[in-house]
């Protein structure tokens, strides 16, 4: 009787009221020895069932949180589109209507001014679309990095020229740029710097100066952008990189995405971004970007 073949055991792998699988086992040997092994197996199966259920609950919780975050982001983006796209569209449609209604002997200077308004508002819409697409790519983790040798000075002036009709023409730019090429992704850096410069233009008064300088510090390339705007109170400095955070300055359009995207892109490039007061007695904001001197991480 001691040497009789023991049967195959079957049990449901479950914890509480959740079934997660089925387990079958068989131990050869004497019945008494097998009974002891069966008790150990049942205990181990119970532990495995509990661990499996906990893992599934964690996955389900993560899925629920992801769906909630996605739905929240979708709601905010739709609200932002409905609110912020209307203003530039109204400017474009109003200017086009005015041009179409101009008499044949109209002043061409007025037509040119209206065309500049159309271009300005179209560029504004384009930046909104770019920012929305960037947020979507960042949320999906779908940002590709293509490193190349980049001349910072040329890139910065190219970015600045894009804001000529958006107010940059009424502000002054001073630049002191290290001439060494930086190994980084030109497109991502262009967008990151563009968002910073756009904020500097929007929040600075006409006739003010935006100052940019870059220098090497150890193994890093440091870029500093300073404006003469209202600045940010110290207790809110950390929040300016949050998604959808807006300054309390009145009459300044925007989505609150620019600096969030800048920080995200710079971190993808292996760098970091900080914000603070200028520290030279002049009111304004200083944004400091530090990039690895050798380029983005592999």
Buried (B, 14 or more C-beta within 10 A) or exposed (E): EEEEEBEEBEBEBBBEEEEBEEBEBEBEEBBEEBEEBBEEBBEEBBEBBBEBBEEEEEEEEEEEEEEEEEEEBEEBBEEBBEEBBEEBBEBBEBBBEBBEEEEEEEEEEEBEEBBEBBBBBBBBBEBBEBBBEBBEBBBEEEBEBEBEEBBBBEBBBEBBEBBBBBBBEEBEBEBEBBEEEBBBBBBBBBBBBBBBBBBBBBBBEEEBBBBBBBEEEEEBBBBBBBBBBBBBEEEEBEEBBEBBBBBEEEEEEBBBBBBBBBBBBBEBBBBBBBBEBBEEEBEBBBBBBBBBBBBBEE
